[in-house]
């Protein structure tokens, strides 16, 4: 690697570290605790704490939907966190993985179109805002950052393997680790099979094409059950990350680089019409498949970000070569293109990285520590709140919960929405509730509760949420602790 390239990549790494580590630092490292982002990191922390207390194992009985228990499978990601041990060190993991993504993105661009394409692609991915930044923040201790790195390495090794087959071994290893970390990685096997199938069609006249058609068809048939398993149920529309992406989401995640990436896809189709190379086919299938995934579920923007960076790098390189004999025009147009691609991104990224952590607030932390110290440590009751907060209760208060983040619970929804005191106590009895926690934002989630509660349930005066909002007494429930935004109720049958 030449010196100028190394200096440029170092600058991109520093910019990425500034966004991912420096700006969120004071939101994560509080006076007396490490404040992870969002809910899912606390679920992983709950599992790690269990392993620390009981010794390492690959599964155990957990009460995350009390009174029912389920066998919790320990993932390799949680095993990695267990080995890291210290929460402060855990907090750095997603940021470091996000910074490392710059390297394979550079080599993808370089493999496709040379050093300049690689550098432009790396520069873009270093400062992209939105989902890819969000999920690789300091403190966002979830498996997404590792997914991004492994899937990007897989794409790099596939592209290099199309030129030197020895790289396919590395691709297989990256895919094995990726699927081990997250079973949804099977999507990339499907993408590869579709690309191989398409290339096989173009080469049907020879033996190589027929073999590709046969092998890719088998792979797709075997993969189909996994794809259907991943289709969400109808009610997951209440989970914001699983809604379809909108135009605003595209700008939030990619800025104007999204439009440049669309031009890149158009250019690939034009190139495909002239030379049907396996690299072009794979790049097209990979990009179109992930764009469709984004239209299906917004969270996949953190995957599509790699495509946007690489496609933008390709467009830059194509334009550079197209007007290479006109240096003045080349300089003006390339400067304009870089400005369009990069100008909004750092500002958006800095703005987002500077926002406060929406994870458990100081009030939530104080309330859960109080509950941990002032409630019996027994296994005969549940703490009930909306599922979004279940992992916080598990990890910080170390108490069983009625539900954890994910699709909602009908009984919990009815507990909060019914204006019938008898039905409310029936729900609490079935859930084996002893404590209920409500914060000042929960009433705003009533729209989601209606989806799960069923017909006839609405936000009426006399419901738990409305009585709590107006600070009115709730029959059979007594406030035993409160702070600025949180109330803890004890159920008294």
KABELMO-V55490 format. One record per pair of residues at least 24 apart in sequence whose C-alpha atoms are under 8 Angstrom apart, sorted by the first residue. I is the first residue (numbers start at 0). J is the second residue. Records with the same first field share a line. If there is no record, write none. Layout:
I: J  J
This chain:
4: 118
7: 118
8: 101  102  118  121  122
11: 101  121  122  125
12: 98  99  101  125
14: 125  126
15: 98  125  126
16: 94  95  98
18: 126  136  348  349  352
19: 94  132  135  136  137  352
20: 91  94  136  137
22: 349  352  353
23: 136  137  352  353  354  355  356
24: 137
26: 355  356
27: 137  138  356
33: 86  87  90
34: 138  358  359
35: 90  138  139  140  358
36: 138  139  140  356  357  358  359
37: 139  356  357  358  359
38: 358  387  388  390  391  404
39: 140  141  390  404
40: 139  140  141
41: 390  391  393  394
42: 390  391  393  394
43: 77  140  141
44: 394
45: 390  393  394
46: 73  77
47: 77  78  80  81
48: 394
50: 81
51: 81
62: 399  400
63: 389  393  399  400  401  402  403
64: 399  400  401  402  403
65: 380  381  399  400  401  402  430  431
66: 380  381  401  430  431
74: 179  180
75: 179  180
76: 142  180
89: 138  140
90: 137  138  139  140
91: 137  138
92: 137  138  140
93: 134  135  136  137  138  139  140  141  142  143  144  145
94: 135  136  137  138  144
95: 135
96: 135  144  145  148
97: 132  135  136  144  147  148
98: 125
99: 148
100: 147  148  151
101: 125
103: 151  152  155
104: 151  155  305  308  309
106: 155
107: 154  155  158  309
108: 309  312  313
110: 158  159
111: 158  278  313
112: 313  316
115: 312  316
116: 309  312  313  315  316
117: 309  312
118: 312
119: 308  311  312  315
120: 308  309  310  311  312
121: 308
123: 308  340  341
124: 304  305  308
126: 344  345  348
127: 252  253  304  344  345  348
128: 251  252  253  344  345  347  348  351
129: 251  252  253  300  301  348  351
130: 252  298  300  301
131: 252  300  301  302  304
132: 301  348  352
133: 352
134: 301
142: 180  181
145: 177  180
146: 177  180  181  184
147: 301  302
149: 173  174  176  177
150: 174  177  184  187
151: 305
158: 278
161: 277  278
183: 225  229
185: 222  225  226
186: 226
188: 218  222
189: 218  219  222
190: 281  284  285  288
191: 281  285
192: 216  218  219
193: 219  284
194: 277  280  281  284  285
195: 277  281
197: 280
198: 275  277  280
201: 275
234: 406  450  451
235: 405  406
237: 406  447  450
238: 405  406
240: 296  297  298
241: 295  296  297  298
242: 295  296  297
243: 293  294  295  296  297
244: 293  294  295  296  297
245: 294
248: 297
251: 347
252: 300  304
253: 304  307  344
254: 340  343  344
255: 339  340  343
256: 307  308  311  339  340  341
257: 307
259: 307  310  311  314  340
260: 306  307  308  310  311  314
261: 310
262: 314
263: 310  311  313  314
264: 310
266: 314
311: 340
359: 391
362: 482  483  484  485
363: 485
364: 395
366: 480  481  482  485  487
367: 392  395  396
368: 395  396
370: 396
371: 395  396  397  398
379: 431
380: 431  432  433
381: 430  431  432  433  434
382: 432  433  434  435  436
383: 411  432  433  434  435  436
384: 411  435  436  437
385: 411  441
401: 430  432
407: 447  448  451
408: 451  452
409: 448  451  452  453
410: 452
412: 448  449  451  452
413: 448  452  456
414: 463
415: 462  463  464
416: 445  448  449  452  456  457  458  459  462  463  464
417: 456  457  458  459  461  462  463
418: 459  460  461  462  463
419: 461  462
420: 474
424: 475  492
427: 490
432: 490
433: 489  490  491
434: 487  488  489  490
435: 487  488  489  490
436: 485  486  487  488
437: 485  486  487
438: 484  485  486
439: 468  484  485
442: 468
